[in-house]
């Protein structure tokens, strides 16, 4: 699907309340935003069509058409036909003198749009989606200027204003040098005419030698006087021309200085920031944003640079046409070299990866990427569409490439479908190559250093192309590297590969040598990366609180301090992050954290968003929290001992000692448990769980997630149901007034049967199913649960007949 998703009013809300909302707000834009909005329209889609069909346009589901699927063309054709029909209908309803002109105009637009898009209706959809997307963005940015982040928006607006002001100055300077160049050319042409006149006078003087002395004396003085006058004028005019040339060269020097300054701001600041946002988006940061503004700036740069280059070439042509001794030749050579360097830098820097390939790349798996040339349309590169080639190279090969060492034909693997022709989309003005079906067939690994594992080895996808501009005046070889890629061959390597990518995306510095990252970072820096990743993976606005981060610090550094300040300036190494196992565990810090994210994303997301899961609490903290609460109070925390596990801790009576209470813990649930029965249903099953910590009735929190009761028997068959029971608590602490509490079938197997922990103050229980912590081992009962579930699924008659036989 196209990356620009234009939200139609039908998707955005009720049809009545958003009627023409986008267009009404778009008409209220001011300044540069209004100019950007107006620039969206032209012959390809007239602004009058947008105005008179605003309600209809905003009511269509443009996003329902997959632009990458040619089979969707019939949908686009239907939209085109409807658009033309609406236009003609609008035209037919026009009356009166003013209406007559509008009727003709709208009819003309209907014919124009049909002729333009009848053979390519998908382009119409692409065009309108781009228009709606850009209008929404401009309106949103204008609306946000009055929000709490208005300071940031004002700062951005100020920067954009400075860039646009500089473009205005460059336009004036370029027009000034164009006028000077024309004046120079006019003066030089007149100089050449006068020079030819001096040659004619000289020829006449030479011819006097053949005349009689009397005639020669009669005519010679006038010719000599005329020659002296012309030669005097030529001498003065030659000096003037030289001064004009030098003045023009100096003006061009100033223009080029300003062009370099503007190009530095756009390429080294704005484009690098966009790339950094793109990298952080790989860790779950905000989307990097569109490239429309950057492309418009780069195109203005390209246009201004090309105009000045042509002026310098014309000045050089004038110098060759009339050589006058002086420093101008050297100046023009320097100017030509500088302007070529500037445009080369612009072209090579704006060959970028719009859509990155996946950073964890599995062999034999299809993947996609998109590269784009921001100045391709302005420099008419699309007139001879270039081909782009993708290859995978190692970190060492990437280093050699940036050092301009000879790495021709070097690669570290084989990518299928790795060639693609750049396509020009006229409606959006973008030149890009969409690699849709690449696949890494094989990978060649290098020798690893020390303790480095295969999931720490970084590769990159190299995209390269060659094209010419200006009628083959300049030929460019362009290359760009993707973000680091970690290649895996099995899904079990995914979490370790993700750790490598996360660390690289978070802590890479702009302009680094590929792909160097610090070996250690401050804990506070890592917290930002972990929080960003967690919110993105879980798709939640509820991130990690300061208490959560303290818990993680305690786990990472084997510390008991609860003061956040104690961790703020501590550094965490890569080894601590994902090489060395946590104390008394067989997994790393990242592996534990990644397991929590996966579990929450797949099974616990609504409960995390509701605040029902405390999660980042250890066993002893849970005990302290619960002992001050009434019996039946429980909380949910992530397991310390198992990757991707969550457990329920609750307070209840100690069955071994009357009048004494204790905290009980279920063995952790994992994803495979929740694939059998959801967390909410399991909590519903356990009647002894009454209040979610601190004091919320459990049904108030979880009832909206309970599975509806099963329907009655059909054709004599009763549907089976698995319920979770804890033998010691089947009746204990049950709430007799609770509505909807199910009864239990005696033969129903329990997927999880917990026993209390032994904290050293209670006598250990002798149940052989307890683990060393006094917890019931869930895994030992899972097979029984599945077996009973399978039995219950069989038709009742076959079960009885089997028993009778």
N, C-alpha and C positions, 0 to 999 in steps of 0.2 A: 504493500500500500504506500501511497505517497506520504512523505513525512509531514506535510502540511495538512493537518486535519482541521477542516473548516466546520465548526459547530453550527449547524443550522438552528434556527429558532425552534423548530419542531423538536430538536434534541435538547435544546437549552432550557425549555420550560413551556408553560402553557401558551398556546398560540395567540390568545388575546393579549396577554400581558407583555409579550415581547414583539408585538407586531411592528415590523420595520425598525426594531430597536437599533440595530447596528448602523443602518444607513442614516437614521436621524442623528445618532451620536457622531457618526463620521463627518457629517456636514458641519458639526460644531468644532472640528479640529482647527487649530491655528498654527501659523508659522511653518516650520519645517515639516511637522506632521501632516499638515494640510497639503503641502507640496508633494510629500511622499504618496499621499492618498491619490492626488490628482494624476501623478505619474503612472498609476496602475492602469489607466485607461488610454485608449487610442483607437486606431482603426480596427485592431484585433478585437476590441470590445468597447464600444462607445459608452461614455459616462451617462448619456441620455437614457440608454437601455437600462443601466443600473438604477437610475432615478425613477423612471416610470414603471419599472417592474420590480421595485424593491421588495414588496411584500411577497410576490411570487418567488423571486430568487431566494430569499431567506427562508422560504418554506419548503424547499426541495432538499432531499437527502443526497447531497453531492458526495458525501463520504461513503455511501453505499456502493459506489462504483470502484472496483479495483483497477487502477490505471495500469498495473503491470500485467493484467490478464486480458489478452486480445479478445477472449470470448465474452468479455463484459461490454463489448462495443455496442451491442444491441440496447443496453440500458442507456448508454450515452446518447445513442441515436434517438431514443425515445425522449430524453430530456431536451435535445436540440429541437426536435419537432414541436415539442410542447412550448419551448421558448419562442419559436417563430410564430406559432399559433397565438400565443399571448400577445406578442408584439402587434400582429395584424389585427387582433381583436381590439387592442388599445387604440390603434390607428383608426379603425372603423368608427369608434365612438367619438372622434374629434369633430366638433362642429364650429361654425363661425369662421371669421377671417383668420384669427390666430390659429384656430384648430386646423384649418386647411393646410397651412405650412407644416404644422407638426405632423399631420396625417401623412404628408409626402415624405417627411424626414424619417418617421418610424417605419414606413413601408420600405424605404430605401435601406434602412438598417436591417430589416428582416431579410431582404434579398442578399445583402452583404454578408450577414452571418451564415446564411445557408450556403452561399458560394464558398465561404472560407472554411467551414467546418463539416460540410456534408460528407467529405471523403475521410475526415479524421475527427469524428465526434468526441473521442477521448480527450483531444486537445482542448476542446471547449470546457469539459469538466475540469481539466487541470488548470485552465485559465481562471475559471470562476472560483475554484477552491483556493487558488493563490490570492485572488482578490479578497475573498471573505476572510481568509486567515490573516492577511496583512491589515485589513481594516480593523479586525478584532484586536490585533496586537497594538495597533496605534491608539485605538480607543482605550484599551486596557492600560497602556502606558500613560495616557493623558489622565485617566481616572485615578491611577495610583499616585499621581503627583500630589494629591491632597490627602494621602494616607500617611500613617506614622513613618513610612520610609521615604517621605518626601525629601528629606535631606540628601539621601543617596541619589534619588531621582534628579534633584536639582543639580547635584554634582555631575551626574552623567549628562544632563541637559546642557550644563555649562561647557563640558568637554566637547560635546557634539557641536555646540554653537561655535566654539573656537575652531574646530576642524572646518566647519562650513564657511566661517569668516575667512580662513586662510585660503580656501578654494576660491572665494570671491576675489581675494587679492591676487591670486595666481591667474585668474581669468583676466583681470584688468591688466596685469603685467604682460601676459601673453598677447593680449590685443594691442597693447602699446608697442611691443617689439614687432608685431605684425605690421602695424602702421609705419614704424620706422623702417622696416625692411622694404615696404613698398616705396617709401620715399627714397631710400637708398637706390633701389632698382631704377626708379624714374630718373634720378639725378645721374646715375651711371649711364643710362641709355642716352641722355642728353649729352653727357661728356663724350661718349663714343661718337655721336653725331658731329660734335665740334672737333673731335680728334680727326675724323674723316675730312672735315672741312680744312683743317690745318694741312693734312696730306694733299688735298686738292690745290691749296695755295702754293705749297712747296712744288708741286708738279708744274703749276703755271710758271713759277719762278725759274724752274729748270728749262722750261720751253723757251724762255726769253733769249737764251743763248743763241738760238737759231735766227733771231730777228736782227734786223739792222740796228746799229747802235742808237740811232735817233729814236726808233720805236721802243727799244729796250729802256732807254732813259726816260721816256715818256710814261711807260707803264710800271716800271720797276718800283719806284718810290711808294706808290699806292699799295702794291702787293706786299712790300716789306713792312709797311705800317700795319696792314691788315694781319700779316703773319705774327707780328710782335704782339698785337692785341689778343689774337686767338691763343698764342702760346702763353701769354701772361695769364689769360683766363684759365687755360688748361692747368697751369702750375697751381694757381690758387684753388681750382676745383679739385685737383688731385689731392691736395692737402685736406680739403673739406671732405672728400670721399673717404680718405683714410681716417679722419676723425669720426665720421659717421659709422664706419666699420668698427672702430675701436669702441665707440659709445654703445653700439648695438651688442658687441661681444661682452662688454661689461654688464649690460642689462641682462643678457642671457646668463651670465655667471650668477648674478643675484637671483634670477628665477630658479636656476638649478639648485642653489643653496636652499631656497625656500621649498623646492620640490623634495629635496632630500629630507628636510626637516619634517614635512608633511608625511612623506612616505615612512619615515622612522616611527612617527606617532601611530600610523595606521597598521604597519606591519609588525613593528617590534613591541608595540603596546597593545593595541586593540586585537589584532589577529592572534598574538601570543596569548593574550588573556582568554580569547575564545577557545584556543587549543587547550589551555589549562582547565577551563570549565568543562570541556569535552572529556579530559582525562579524569577529573573528579566525578563527572557523571558516571564513569565506569565503576566508581565506588558507591554510587547511589546519590550523588550530589544533584542539584537542580540541573535540568536540561541546559545544554550550552547555549540554546537560543538559535534563531535563524541567522542566515548569512546575508540577508537582503541589504541591510545597511552597509555591512562591510563590502559587499560586492559593488554597491553604488559608489562608495568611496574609491575603491580600487579602479573602477571604470573611469571615474573622473580623473584619477591619477594617470591612467593609461592614455586617456584622451589628451590631457594637458602635456604629458611627456612627449607624445607622438607629434603634437602640434609644434612644440619647441624643437624637436629633432628635425622636423621638416624645414623649419625656419633656419636652423643652423646649416642644414644641407644646401638650402637655397643661397645662404650667405657665402658658403664655400664655393658654390657654382659661380656666383658673381665675382668672387676673388679670382677664380681661374679664368673667367672671361676677361677680366681686366686686372692683371697682376700689378700691384703697386708695392714697391719695396717697403718693409716694415714688419712689426711683430705680429701682424694679424694672422699670418699663416699658422704660426705656432699656437696662437690663442684658439683658432678655430679647430685645430687638431685636438687640443685639450678638451674643448667643449664637446666635440663629437665623441671623444672617448668617454667623457663623464656621462653624457646623456645615454649612451649605449649601456654603460654600467648600471645606470638607474633603471632603465627599462628591463634589463636582464634580471636585476634583483627583484623587480616587481613581478615579472612573469614566473620566475622560478619559485618565489615565495607564495604565490597565490595558487599554485598547484597543490591542493590540499585534499585530505581525506574527510569527506563530509559525514560518511557513516563508517565507523571503524569496524574491522572484522572482530569476531569474538576474541577476547583476550585469553580465554581458556579454550584451546582449539583441539578438538578430538580428531584423530585421523579417521579417514573413511567416512567423514560426516560433512554434509553440505553446509556451506556458509556463504555469506554475502558481504559486500562492501561497496561503497560509492566514492569515487574521486571526482573532484570538480575543479575547473579552472575559472577563477573568479573574473579574469579579464578576457576570457575566450570570445565572448560575444562582441565586445568592443573592438578587439583586434582582428575580428573576422577569421579566427582560427577555424571556425566551423565550415568555412567555404571548402576546406579540404580536410575533413574530419580525421584527427589523429587517432592512432590505436594506442591503447595503454596495456602494458604487460605487468603481471603480478608474479613475483617470486618470493620464496621464503629464504631468509638469510639469518645467520647466527649473529650473536652479539659481537664477536670478533670481526666478522665480515662487515657489519654495520659501522664499526669503528674505522676500519680501513677505508670504507666508502666515503666517510666524512673527511678523512685525511686526503682524499683524492688519490689514494693508492689504486693501482690497477687491480680491480676485482671483477673484470669482465667474465661473464658466464659463471661466476661463483654463486652457488646456492647450497642450501642445506636440506633440500627435499624437493618433492615433485608435486606441483599443484595442477589439478585438472581444471579445464575451462578457465585458463588464466589470461586470456586475451579478450579485450573488449574495445569496441569503437566508441569514441565520445559522441554523444548525441546533443543536438542543440534544440532546446525548447523555446520556441519563439515567444510564446505568451509570457514566460517568466524570465527570458533572457539568460537562461543558465546553460552552460556547456558542461556535461558530466558523463561519466561512464559508470554504468550500474553492473557490477559483477554479481550475478544472481545465483549462480550454480557452481561456485568453486568448491573443490574438495581436496584435502591434503592426502595424497595417495601414500606417501612415505616420508619419513623424516630421518635425517642423518645427524646424530648427536655428536658433540665434541667431547673431548676428555674433560671430566669434571674435576673441580678443585676441592681438595680436602673433604669436608663433610657434606658438600653440596649434593643434593639429590636431583633426580631428573625433573622434579616439579619446581626446582629453583632455576633451571636453565631457561634463559630468555631468548626468544627469536623475534623477528619482525617481518612483516610483509612489505616488500619493496615494490612500489608502483613507479613505473617509468614510461616516458613517452618522448616523442620528438615531433616538432612541427616548425613551420616557418611563418613569419608575418611580413607584411609589407611587400608582397610579391617576391618572396624569397630573399628579401634584403637581409633579414636576420633569421638564423636558424637556432632554435633552442632545444636543448636536451634537458628535460625536467625529471626530477626524481623526488619522491617523498616516502618517508618511512611511517609505518603504522605504529601505534602504541605497542609496547612489548607484549609478546604472545608467549604463553606457556603451552607446550604441546603435550597432550596426554593420549594414551592408547586405551584407557579403561576408566569407567566412571568412578572407581574407587580412588583415583588420583585427583579428583576434582577439588576436594576441599583444600588439599595442600597447594595445588596450583592456584586456587583463588587467594590463598594467603600471600603468595608471591606477587600476584597482581595487585592486591589491596595495598601492600607495603610500597610497591613501586608507584602506583597512581597517587598515593597520599604524600609521599616524601620525595618524589623526583623534583629536581630543580631545573628551571628553564635553561636551555643551552648546554645541558650536561653532555659528557661523553657517554655514548650508549653503553650500558644502561645502568650507570652507576647511581646507587642510592646509599644514604648513610646506614651504617651497620647498627646504630642505636639512635633512638629519638626520645624526647621527653614524654613521660607518661601522659601529660596533658594534651600533647599533639596526637598521640595514639588514641586518646579518648574521643577526640573530634572525629577521627576516621572511623572508629568503631560505632559511634552513635549514628553517623551518616549512613554507614552500611546497614546497620540494624533497622533503621527507619525505612530504608528503601526495600530491604528484603522482606520485612514484615508488612510493608505497605501501610505504615501507620504514622500518624502525627505524634503519637506518644513515643518519645525517644527514651534514652537512658537517663534516669535522674542522677543527682549527685550521690545518693545512697547506693544506687546500682553500680556506679563507677567505683565507689569505695569498695564494694564487695568484690568487683573484678580486680581491683588493685591488691586486695588481700589475697586473692587466689593467685595472681600473677607473681607476687613477691613473697608469698608464704608469710604474710604479716598479719598481725592481729589489731593494728591501729585502726581506729574508726574516724580519725581526723583527716579530712581531704587534703589539708595543707601539707601533711607528711609525705604525700605522694607527688605533689605538684612539680617538684624539681628533680624527681628520680627519673633516670633514663632506663628505657627498656631496650634490650638488644634483640636483634633478629632471632638469635638462638633461643632466647627466653620466649619469644613470641611463637615460633613454630619449629624449633629443632629439639629442644630439651623438654622432656616430660615434666609435668607438674609433680610436686612432691607427693610421693606415695601413690602415683597414678601411672598408667601406661599410655597416656595421651598428653598432647601439648595444650597450652593455653588456647591457641586458636582453634584447635580441633574441638575442644569443649564448647567454645563460644559459637562456632559455626554450627555445631549440633543443636544448640539452643535456638539459633535463628531458623534452622530448617524445620524443627519441630513446631515452633511458633507459627511460621509461615504456612505450613501445611494443615495444622490442626487446631491451633490455639489463637489465631489472629483476632477473632471477635472478642474473646475473653481478655486478651491483652489490651485491646482498644477500650474495653469497658472498665479496665482497672481491676479486674477480678483476680489477676495473677500477680502476686508480688514478685515471684520468680527468683530474683537475685538475693536470696536469704539462705544462710547455712543452717544446718540442723540445730545447732545450739542457740542461734538467734531465734529460730522458730519456737523452740521450747520456752525461752524467756518471754516471748511475746504472747504465747498461748496460755501459759500458766496463770496469767492474771485475768483470764476470760472465763465465762461460764462453760460448763461441759457442753460438748457438741460444737464448739467454735473450731473452725478449721481454716487453713490457708494452703495456697498452692505455691510450691517453690521448685526451682530447677534442681535436678539431682547433682550432687557433688561428685558422685562416684561413677556415673554412667554418662556417656555422650548422648545427647538428645533425649534426656529423660526428665519427666516432671513427676513430683510426688505430692501426696496429700498428707499433711500433718494435722492432727486434731487432739484436743484435750478431752479426757474421759477418766472414769474411775479406774483404779488399779484393781483388777480382779483378784490379785493375790494378797491384797492388804486393804481391808475395809477402811473406808474413810480417807483413803489416800488417792490423789489424782496423779496422772502421768500423761505425757505426750506420746501419742502413737504415730507411726509413720508407715504408709503403704510403700511397698516396693515400687520403684519408679515405673511409670507408664512410658512407652516409646511409641513411635509412629505405627508400628505393627499392631499395638494394642488398640489405638484409636481407629485403625482400619476395620476393627471388629465392632467396637462400640465407642461412641464419642465421649468426650470428657463430661459434657453436660448430662448425658444419660447415665454415666457411671456415678456421678454425684447424686443424681436423682434416685438411683438404686439404693444408695447407702443412707438409710433412715436415721442413723446415729449422727450424721452430719447435719447440723441445724443452722448455724450462722457462719457466713463468710467473714473472716476477720476484717474489721474489729467487731461488727455487730449487725451485719446485714442478713436478713433471712435469705436462705439460699435460693428459694423459689423466686424471690424478687430479682435475683441476679441472673439465674440460669434458666428459668422456666421457658423463656422465649426460644431457647435452643433445644428443648426436649423434643425427642421424636414423638409424633402424634401416636395415640393408642392404636393398636392393631384392629382391623375390622373383624367383624364376627365371622364364624365358621361359614365356609362356602362348600356346597356339595358334600357336606359331612366331614370336611377336613378343617382342622384347627391349625393355624399358622404357629410355628414354634417361636419362642423368643428367648434370647440369652439375657440373663440378668446377672449383675455382679453382686456377690454377697461376701461379707466378712463373717465367718462362723461365730466368733466371739460377740459380734454386734448385730446378729440377725434380728434380735428383738430389743437389745439394750439401747436405751436412749431414744427409742423410736418416738416420734411425735404422733400421738393418736389422733390429733385434730388435723393433721396435714391432709390436704385434698389431693387426690390423685396418686398417693403412694401405692405402688404396685405390690401385690402379694407375690410370694416366691414359690416356685415349684421346687419341691425337695430334691428332685433329681437334676436340677439345673446346675451345670458346672460353674464354678467361680473362676473367671479369668485371673483374678488377683485376690489372694487371701493373706492379708498382712497380720503380723504379730508385733507387739511393742518392741521398741528399741531398749537395749540395756545400757543405761547411762552410767552404770557403776554404783548407783544408789538403790537399784532394784535388783532382786535376785534374778540371775539368768534363767530363762525358760528352757526346758529340755526338749522342745519340739524339734524333731530331726529335720523339718523343712526350713528352719530358720537359718539365715546366713550368719556370718560371724558378728554382725552388728545387731542381731536380734530381729532382722527384717525377714519377712516371708519372701521366698524367691519366686517371683512372678513367672519366670521362664519354665519352672518345673510344672506349673499348672496349665500353661498355654496349650500344650498338646492335648490335654484332657478336655479343655474347653472346645477346641476345634473338633475333637472326635465327637463330643456330645452334640455340637452344632450340626455336624454331618448326619448323625443319627436322627436328629429332630427334623431334618429336611426330607427324609425319606417318607414316602406315603405310609399311612398308618397300617393299612392292610398288609403290606409287605413286611412291616416290622413284626406284626403279630404272627403272620404265617411263618416267618423265619424262626420265631421263638417256639412255635408249636412243633416245627420240624426238628 
